[in-house]
């Protein structure tokens, strides 16, 4: 309605402006999750220093896509705290903190996994074990978890379109919903 009202108001000033069919619009909004100190290693990277434990102050930028609600928003970010839907029993921010804040993340097939479990049991590290470690896999994990959360919470009205994981200002990895 707004688009048509605006178009009708401006059409006399710009002849031919409404000569073509209005473009269908897609709406996106983004949310940054940051402040995470994460340590991990790529044990398979034998030719690289990434085989060693190393850490970054990591962040995620998440793109949400969907129809506007009655407030003309895709999503009320404050709604993440009030949402009934949970990720492994936690709000999205609590889950992100649990996974990435002051944690050590290793692959479930890391040959030193028993040693990491020992360090975790002694309270030296907060261990997280995943099926795949690295920027792309972290972006994928957040994509999958937040997409499931947001689609459940909005009954399919909103979905995650893209997630960018940043190790720092120079390195990032992006995962995006495939266009069918």
C-alpha positions in Angstrom: 0.0 0.0 0.0 2.7 2.4 1.0 4.5 1.8 -2.3 1.4 2.4 -4.4 0.5 5.5 -2.5 4.0 6.9 -2.9 4.0 6.0 -6.5 0.7 7.7 -7.2 1.9 10.8 -5.4 5.2 11.1 -7.3 4.0 9.9 -10.7 2.8 13.3 -12.0 6.2 14.8 -11.2 8.1 12.0 -13.0 6.3 11.0 -16.2 6.9 7.4 -17.1 8.0 6.5 -13.6 5.1 4.0 -13.2 5.2 2.8 -16.8 6.7 -0.5 -15.7 5.5 -3.0 -13.1 6.9 -2.2 -9.6 9.8 -4.4 -8.6 9.0 -7.0 -6.0 11.1 -6.3 -3.0 12.9 -8.7 -0.6 13.6 -7.6 2.9 16.7 -8.4 4.9 18.0 -7.4 8.3 21.2 -8.2 10.0 22.4 -8.9 13.6 26.0 -9.0 14.8 27.0 -11.4 17.5 30.4 -10.5 18.8 32.7 -10.5 21.9 33.7 -14.1 21.7 37.2 -15.3 22.5 37.5 -18.7 20.9 40.5 -21.1 20.6 40.6 -24.0 18.1 42.9 -26.0 15.9 42.8 -27.6 12.5 44.6 -30.8 13.3 44.6 -31.9 9.7 46.5 -28.7 8.6 49.9 -30.4 8.9 51.5 -27.9 6.5 50.2 -24.9 8.4 50.5 -23.2 11.8 46.7 -23.7 12.0 47.4 -27.2 13.3 48.3 -25.6 16.6 45.9 -24.2 19.1 45.2 -20.6 18.3 42.5 -18.1 19.1 40.7 -15.1 17.9 38.2 -12.6 19.0 35.4 -13.9 16.7 32.1 -12.5 15.5 29.2 -13.5 13.4 27.0 -11.4 11.2 23.6 -13.0 10.5 21.3 -12.0 7.6 17.6 -12.7 8.2 15.1 -12.7 5.3 11.4 -12.6 5.5 8.1 -10.9 5.2 7.4 -7.8 7.3 5.2 -8.2 10.4 2.5 -5.8 11.5 5.2 -3.4 12.8 7.0 -3.5 9.4 9.9 -5.5 10.9 11.4 -8.7 9.8 12.3 -9.6 13.3 12.4 -7.9 16.7 15.9 -8.6 17.9 14.8 -8.1 21.5 12.5 -11.0 20.8 15.4 -13.4 20.9 15.5 -12.9 24.7 11.8 -13.2 25.1 11.4 -16.1 22.6 9.8 -19.4 23.8 12.0 -21.3 21.3 15.4 -22.4 22.6 18.6 -23.7 21.1 19.7 -26.6 23.3 17.7 -25.1 26.2 19.3 -21.6 25.8 18.4 -18.3 24.2 20.4 -17.6 21.0 22.9 -15.3 22.8 23.3 -17.8 25.7 24.0 -20.6 23.2 26.5 -18.4 21.2 28.3 -17.6 24.5 28.3 -21.3 25.5 29.7 -22.3 22.2 32.2 -19.6 21.4 33.1 -17.5 24.5 36.3 -18.5 26.2 36.1 -22.0 24.7 38.4 -24.5 23.1 36.8 -26.1 20.0 38.2 -29.3 18.5 37.0 -31.8 15.9 35.4 -35.0 17.2 38.1 -37.0 15.4 41.1 -35.0 16.7 43.8 -37.5 17.6 44.4 -35.6 20.9 40.7 -35.6 21.9 41.3 -37.6 25.1 43.9 -35.0 26.2 41.4 -32.2 25.6 38.8 -34.0 27.6 41.3 -34.4 30.4 42.0 -30.6 30.4 38.3 -29.9 30.4 37.7 -32.3 33.3 40.5 -30.5 35.3 38.8 -27.1 34.7 41.6 -25.8 32.5 39.6 -25.4 29.4 35.9 -25.2 28.4 35.8 -27.9 25.7 33.4 -28.0 22.7 33.6 -30.9 20.4 32.2 -30.5 16.9 31.9 -32.4 13.6 34.3 -30.1 11.8 36.3 -27.1 12.9 37.1 -23.9 11.1 35.6 -20.7 9.9 33.3 -22.3 7.3 32.1 -25.0 9.7 31.4 -22.4 12.5 29.4 -20.3 10.0 27.5 -23.4 9.0 26.8 -24.4 12.6 25.4 -20.9 13.5 23.4 -20.9 10.3 21.7 -24.2 11.0 21.0 -23.5 14.7 19.7 -19.9 14.2 17.7 -20.9 11.1 15.9 -23.6 13.0 15.3 -21.2 15.9 14.0 -18.3 13.8 11.8 -20.5 11.6 10.2 -22.1 14.6 9.7 -18.9 16.4 8.2 -17.1 13.4 6.3 -20.1 12.1 8.3 -19.9 8.9 7.8 -16.2 8.2 11.6 -15.5 8.7 14.7 -17.5 7.8 18.4 -17.1 8.0 19.7 -16.1 4.6 23.4 -15.9 5.3 26.0 -16.1 8.1 29.5 -14.6 8.0 32.0 -15.8 10.6 34.9 -13.4 11.2 38.2 -14.5 12.8 39.3 -10.9 12.7 39.1 -7.9 10.3 41.0 -9.8 7.5 39.6 -13.3 7.5 36.0 -14.4 7.2 33.9 -17.2 5.8 30.3 -17.0 4.6 27.6 -19.6 4.3 24.4 -18.7 2.4 21.1 -20.4 1.6 21.2 -21.9 -1.8 18.8 -20.4 -4.4 16.8 -23.2 -5.9 
